Amino acid sequence: MSKKEDSRGKKGSHQTELYAEVPSTCLPIVYSPEYNITFMGLEKLHPFDAGKWGKVIHFLKEEQFITDEVIVLAREASEADLLVVHTARYLNRLKWSLVVATITEIPPLLFLPNFLVQRKVLKPLRTQTGGTIMVGGGFHHCSSDKGGGFCAYADITLAIKFLFERVEGVARATIIDLDAHQGNGHERDFLEDRRVYIMDVYNRHIYPGDGYAKRAIKRKVELDWGTEDMEYLQKVELHSEGALNEVRPDIIIYNAGTDILDGDPLGGLAISPQGIIKRDEIIFRAARRRGIPILMVTSGGYQKKTARIIADSILNLHRQGLIGEEAVEGAGPSHVPLMMSKSVSSGAMFSAI
């Protein structure tokens, strides 16, 4: 985005290392090897593939789409960055391994010293959060004062708050949340904020079922068990067009969860790999037609094959001229599609791709 302010932003903003000039040779993909959580096999105790981002990058390198030189390296969000949204009380609670074990749904973390939990679990999540802000993540179950569903930091809320505070001309945002789960974290954070329009498409029968947070959803699409491609894609196209026609935002935050995939143990829907690729194309085309920047996070996805599907979707977006140099040349500097690289039950894979 061409109207980015300096690292301090508007008057009263704190100093941050997350907003910096990006070389013109880089693609709009934000990633760091630090995203991937691996420690004594504990990450395997949760169905989320905590190493999927590295796999996606590997697949994209195999296809000769990217090299390390064109990736924007994500930076870890500092405590000052996190305090833009989170309370000091909440961040202090994360210094207790019991709290982190509860949020990540990995009970054995309870027995580890917190310095290990900080280094092996929370640092990767802070780096993913920094990537989302840069732009990059998708922890949509975390709000300012409460984590859950493997989401310790409210990266979507933070990314939007940073944009509002630091980027000239960004005053309205639309969240299009297509993870299989309701995005109750960002919904609670923006419940009373008219600058943020939320569209959420999710399985009505699964976690979190947060009735209070649903009040923030401006366009709510509740799905039933086993929803398949035709019905799903029709609803996504109809409602994304409706949402963007109802309110024209300055930025779209697209939470592209792959837990909608048929066979996902937590999502409960039945969307094919081709359906996921088509879904992403629908959202990017809607943004492109309107000249609206889009930030994509990869979010949930609890099968090993989701990394390949994410990579295939990125390659399809590139072939369609919706990301990469073709998109930049066709849209102009203020209309560059954004993608990222991070995410979990919220998450993301590029950041301005």
N, C-alpha and C positions, 0 to 999 in steps of 0.2 A: 504494500500500500504506500502510495507516494507521499501522503501527507502525515507521515509518522513524526511525532515530536521526539525530543531528545530523551535520554534515560531518566531524567527527572520529571518530564511531563509537565502538566499544568501546575499552577501555584499550589503548594501544599502537598504535592505528590512526593513519595519517597524515592530515593535513588535506587535504580534497579539495573542489573546486568542482563536482563532478559530482552530489552529493546536495544538492538544494535544494528548497524548497517550490514546488509547481507550482500556478498559479491554478486554481481550480475550474472556470473557463470553458474550460480547455484540454481537448482530446481526448487520449486516450492514444496520441498519434502523435509520435514523436521524429524530427526531421529538421533538416538544415541545408543550405543551398545549397553549403556547403563540402564536402559529400559527393562532389560530382561532379568527376571528374578530367578536366581538359582542358588540354593543353599541346602546342602545335605539332603536333597530330595524332598524337602518340606513343601516346595511349591507344587508337588504332584498330589498333595492331599486336598487341593481345591480343584474343581473341574475346569476352571479357567486356565488356558494355556499361557502361563506367565512368560513364555519365551517366544510368543508368536511374532513379535515385531522383528526380531532378528531373522526369523524364517521368511517373513515377507520381503525384507531387504535382500536376503540371499536369493530368493526366486527372481526378484527384479534385476539383480546382478547377472544371474544366469541368462536372462533374456536380453542382456546388454542394454537395458534401459537406463540404468544408473551406475555410477561409480562412487567411491567414497568422496571424491573431490566435488561432486555436485550436490551432496546432501548438506543441509543446514544442521549443524551439530547442536542438539538441544542442551540447555544449561539447567542446572538444578535450581529450583525456586528457593529463595532464601526465606528466613523467618519473616523478614520485613515484607517480602512479596506475599506470603501467605496471610499475613495480618491485614491485608487489604480486604479480605473477606472473613477469615476465621478469627475467632476470639482467642485471646491468649490462654484462657482457661481450657479451651478445646485442645490447642497445641500442646499444652502441658500434660493433658491427659494421655497423649500419645507417647509420653515417656514411661508409661506403664505397659508392660508386655501383655497383660491381661486385656487391656483395651484394644490393642492392635490385633490380638488373637481373635477377639470378638468381631471386629470390623472386617478382617480379612477372611474370617470363617476357617481359620487354620488353628485348631486348638493347641497343638504342640508348641506354638510360639509362646504360649503362657510360661513355659519352663525355661525359655532362653533369657540370658541377660539382656537388658534393653539396649545396650550399646551394639549388640549383634543385630537386634531387630531393627535398630535405626540404620545400620550400615547395609544390611542385606535385604531389607523389605521396604522401609520408609524412604531411604535415599533413592532407590529406583522410582518409587511413586512420586517423589518430589521432582525428579528429573523429568518424568512424564508430564507432570503438572507444569513445569517450566516450559516444556515443549508445546503444550497446549496454549500457553500464554503467548508463545513466540510466533507461531500458533501451532497447537498440537494435542489433545487427550481424550477425555470422555468418561470421567468418573461421575456418572449422573445420579448416583444414590447418595452422594455426600453433599450436605448443606453446610452453612457457615459454622454450625455448632454441633453437628452430628454426622458420623460416618456410618457406613454399612454396605453390605453387598459387594465387598472387596474394594470399596471406594473410601480412601482415607482423606483425600483432599478434593475440594470442590473446584476442579480445574475449569469446567465450563463457566461457572460463575466468575471465577477469577479472570478468565480470558475476556469476558464481556466487560467486566469492571475496568480492566486495564485499557481496553479499547475506548470506552467512554471517557476515561480520565486522560488518555495520552494521545489519541489520534484525532486530529481535526476532521470534522465532518462526519464522525460516527456518533450518532445520537439515538438510533433505533436499531434493535437487533431482533432477528427471528431465529428461534431454536426449532429445528425440525428433528425430532427425536424418533428414530426408527429402530431402536433397539427393541427386543421383544418385551422388555420390562419397562414399566412406567418410570419416567425420569423424575422421581420425587424430590431429589436433592436440589436441582436447579429450580424446580417448581416452587419449593418452599422459599428459596432465596429471592425469587422475583414475584412473589405473590401479590405485592402491592406496587410493583414497578410497571408503569404503563409504557415504558420505553421498550419493554421486552415482550414479544409475542411468542407464545409457545404452541406448537403443534406436536402432539404426541400420539403415536400409533403403537399399540401394545396389546399383548394377550391379557384380557381382563381377569383371567382366572389365577394368575401367578403373582409372585412377590413383585412389588411390596404392597399393593392394594391400599395405597395411602389416600384415603378420601379427602383429607384436609388439603393435601398438596394438589389434588385434582382441580381445586378451585382456581388455580393459576393457569390452567390449560384453556387457551382460546379456541383451539380446534382439536377436539378429542375424538379419536377413532379407536374404539375398543374391539378387539378381535376375539374370535372363539378358538378353541382347541383345533388344531389341524388345518388352519386356513392355508389354502394353496395359492399358487402363482397368479392365476387369472383374477380372482377376487382381490388379492393383496395388491397387485400392481395397479388395478383399476382404482382402488381406494387411494393409494399413494399418489397417483397422478392427479386425480380429481381434487384431493384435499391440499396437496402442495401448491397446485395452481390457485386454488381458492384462497389459501393463506397468503400467498404472495400478491394476489390481486387485492385482497382486503387491506393489507398494510404493506407498503413498500419499505423494507428495511435498508439500512446502510451496510449490513453484514448479515450473512446467514451462517449459523453454527449448525452443522449437520452431524448428528450422532448416528453413525452408520454401523450399528451393531450387526454382527453376523450370527447371533443366537436365534435368528428367525429360520435358520437352516433346518431342513427336514432331518429329524433324528437328534436334534440338540436336546440334551437331557434336562435343561432348565427352561428353554424357550417355549416348547409345546406347539410350535407352528410347523408348517410343512413346505417351506419355500425351497426351490431348487437352487443350485449354484448359479444357473443361468438367470434365475429370477432375481437373485441378489445383484448380479452384474447389471441387469436391466434397471433395477431400482435405483442404483447409484447414478446411472446414466440419466434417468428421468429427473433426478434432483439437480444434477449439474446442468442439464439442458435448460431447466426452468430458470436457474440462476443466470446462465449465459445469455438467454434471450432478453433478460432484464438488465444485464450489465451489473449484477450485484456480486461482490466478492463472497466466496464461500470457504469456510474453514471446516474441514472434515476430520472427525475423530472416529476411531474404529470400534471402540466400546466392546460390548459383550460378544461372546462366541466360545462355545465350550466343547468343540470338537477339533481334533488335530488338523483336519483338512481345511479349516477356515483360513489359515495363513495363505494357502495356495489360491483360494477364492478371492481374498483381498488383493493379492498380487495380480490376478487375472483381471479384476475390476479396474485396477489402476492402469493396466496396459490397455484395456478397452477404452477408458477415458482418454488416454493419450492418442489412440488410433482415431478416435472420434474428434480429435482436435479440441477437447474440453480441458485438458491440462497440458503443461509444458509450453514450449516456445510458440507453438501454433496458437494456443489460447491467448498468450500474452500479446502476440502480434495482432490477433483479431479483435481483442477487446480493449486494448489501451491500458496504461499503467494503473489506472484506478479500478479496473475491472478484472484483475487477475484472480482466477479461482484459487482459493486457499485450501490446503489439505495439511495433514500433519502426520505424526507418527507416535502414537501412544494409545493406550486405552485399555479399559477393562470393562466391567459391568458399567461401563462408560469407557471410552477409550478412543484411540485414533491411530491412523497410520500415516498421515502426512499432514502437512500443515501449509498449505498454500500450494499444494500440488495442483 
